[in-house]
Amino acid sequence: GAVMLPKAVPRSWLDALAEAAEHNLANPGPLCDEHAAAAGTGGRFHDDQFLWHRHRAFEEYVLRSGVGALAARAMRSHSAHILYDQLFVKEPGTAATTPWHNDTSYWHLRGEQVCSVWLALDEVPRERGLSYVKASHRWRLVHRVTNFSGDAHSKRNVYEGAGAELPPVPDVDAAIAAGDCELLSWDMEAGDVLLFYSAMLHGAPGVPADSPRRRRGYATRWCGDDVVFDDRPGTMHTGWKAAGFDCGLRAGEPIGCALHPDVLTLRP
């Protein structure tokens, strides 16, 4: 359900993306969450979306780096529709974690060909990076969702009251302690990528104050040939519409549209 691909992205792309990431930290978009500030836990956990709509470097990467072709190959798809992109920055001294979750539960999609490509912009030791519950994509879990800032603290909790009938996220920490599950994790260098299926349970710790570096990750989310729009309540679609990112699709329609183009058909 997840694999690490070393040295997948050349230094020329990393330099451009790192510069754009700094600009976004100072000039966030309408979907930005500052999770640590919202929860009052110290440090900084910056989380923003649809950067490729605002920054030339992110747009170039999405459309021309070959990351879409990589995703299509992994999905065994003829197409690679960009769902959205997302920047994560955790500064040293950030206690806020990335809680255990899978992405499928947050997304307004139906289909099997859905994956993410998570690019490390910094060196990330395995104890501070993402971990995945091995083979959890086979559970076909759609769980109850929350905001990473905590529902009580989020300034825009679009999930409140939705999906109450769904099961909660399993207690992964207890399962680890009991020896009931195996985690996948890797030491990463800048330019390495994590390629994973959207239904994989994953999470990450904070970054301690004595860390010599921050943790910056840039994720692109991809849909293949079989993915259609699912207009169920309690997904990220609600917040996207409010921020002006409405795909305009009806339930059951293929995900390909102006908001989610197939990058394999867009040539320079």
N, C-alpha and C positions, 0 to 999 in steps of 0.2 A: 503493500500500500504506500510505501514511501522509499525514496532512494536519494542518496547524495551524489551529485555529479561534480567532481573536482575541476577547477579551472575552466568552467563552462563559459565564462564571460571575460573577454580580454580587458586589460588595464585601461584602454582608451575609453571604453564604455563606463568603467567604474569611476574614472575621474570626472566625467561629465555628469553622471548621476549623483555623485557625492556633492558636487557644487550645487546642483539643483535641489538636493535635499536640504542643504543649508539655507537656501532661499525660501524653501517651503516652511522651514521651522520659524522663520521670521515673518512669513506671509502665508499663513494657513488658509485653506479653503473652507467652504461652508459646511463640510461634513467632518471637519477636524474634531477629535476628542483629545483632551489632555487628561488622561485617566488618573494620573497621580495627583494632579491639582484638584480634580473633582472629588476624589476620595479623601484628600487631605493627608496623604501618606508620605509626602516628601519626594524629592527627586523630580524627574520628568519622564513621562511615558506619552510620547506624541504618536498619534494615530490619525492618518488622513487618507482620503480616497479621491479617485478620479484626478490624479495629478497629471495624467497624460493629456487632459483637456486644457491645462493651464501652463505647463512647462515644456519648452521645446525638447529638452534633453530626454524627458520621460516619453514624450510622443515618439521621438526618433527610436528609442529603445523598443517600445511596444510594436512599432510598425516595421522596423528595419534591422533589428539585431539578430533575427532568426529565432527568438524565443517562442514565437507563435508556432513555427515549424517544429520546434522541439516538443511543445505541448501536443500538437496534432499527432506526432509520431507516438507519443506516450499513450494518447487516447485512442489510437488506431482510427483516427478521423481524417476525412478529406478536408475539413474546415477547421479553423481556429478562431472562434469569435471571442474577442476580448470582453469579458464581463465587466471588470474594473481593475484598477491597480491600487496599491495600498502601501504607504510608507509607515514603518514602525521605528521609533527611536527611543531607546531607554538610556538615560544618562546614568553615570555612576552615582550611587546613593539613592537609587529608585527601588523601593521595596515592592511596588506594585507588580504582581505577577500577570502573566497571560494565563487565565484560568483554563482548566481542561474543557474542551469543547470540540465539536466538529463543525466544519463550515456548511455542510449540507443543511443543517438545521436553521441557519440564518438566511439562506438564499431562496429566492422565489423561482425555483427551477425544478423540472422533472427530467430525468434522463441519467444515463450511466457515464457519459463522456464529459466529465467535469474534473478539472485538476488545477493546481496552483504551482507556480514556479517561484520559489522564495530565494532571492539573491542576497548573499551576505555582502555588505559594503565594508565590513570590518572583520578582523579576526574574531571568531566566536568559539571559545572553548565549550566542549559538550555540556559541561555542568551549568552553563549560562545560556544555552541555546534551546531551540525547540526539541521536544521529545515527542515521540509518537507511540501509541499503544499498538503493538504489532498485530496486524490482521484485523483491526477494529473496523475497517471498511466493510468487512463481510457481515457485520452485525446489522447493517442497513438501518442504523439508528437515526431517528429524528427526535431530538430531545427538546425539552423546554429551554428557552434561551433567555439570557440576561445581558445587560450592558456590562462591558468590561470594567467600567467605573463603579459598578454596583448600582442596582436599581434606585436606591434611595438618593444617590448622589448625581446621577446623570442629568445633564441639562436638557436632554432630548431623548428620553426613554421611550422609544417607539414600540417596545415589546411588552409594555405593561398590560396585563389582562389578556394577553394573547397566548394561546397554546397551553392553557392551564391543564388541559386533558393529557398533555404529552408527558412522558416520563422525565425525571430530572437527569442531569448528567451523572453517570455512574461514579462512585467514589473510587477514583483511580488510585489515589494515595493509599487507601486501605487495601486495595487489590495488590498493589506493589508490595506493601508490608507483609501481606499474606502469601506472597509468591504466586499469585494467581494470574499475573500478566507480565509480559515482557515488553520493555521499552526499546525503541530504536532512537539513537542519537549519535551525533558525529562532531568531532572537532572540525571547524571550518575556517578556511582562509577567505579573504576578500576575493570575490570572483567565483567561489563555489556556489552551487545552487541545490536546494531541496526541491524535489519534484514529488508531489503527493496527491492522492485522490481526495476529493472533497469530504468524503465520509470518514476519514481517519481522525480519531480522537488525538488531540495534541495540546500541548501547553508549554509554558516556559517560566522560569523563575525571574525575579528581579535582578538588578545589577548592583552588587555591593559597593559601598563607598570607596573601598580600597582598590577597585578595579582600575587598571591602567587605561582603559578605553571604554567608550560607550558601545552600545549594540544597535547598529542600524541595519535593518532588513527591508528590502523592497520586493513586494510580492505582486505578481501579475496572475490574474484569475482567468481561466479559459473554459470555453464550452465547445463541444464537438457537434457532430451531425445530428445526434438523436435528442438534443436538449430543447425543451419547450418551456414557455413561460407558465408559471404556476401562481395564480393570484390568491394564494392562501393568506390569511391574516398573520401578523406578527413576524414578518420578514423585514429585511433591510429595504425592501422596495418602498415601504411607507416613508422612511426618512429620506430616501433618494428623491421621491416625488416632491416632498416638501422643500428640498434644496434645489429643485429644477432639473433633476436627472430622471425624467420619466420616459421609459422605453416606448410607451404608447401601445403595448401589445395587449391582446386579449388572452384569456386562459386557453392554453393548448396550442397557441401559435408558436412556430419556430423562433428561437431566440435571436436569430439574425435580424438586425435592424440598424438604424442610424447610430443608436447608442452603443450597440454591440456588433460592430462590423467584423467580417471575416478578414483578418489581416493577410491571409494567404492570397487574396485577390486584389489587395491594394499594393500597387507597385510604384516605386519612385518615378 
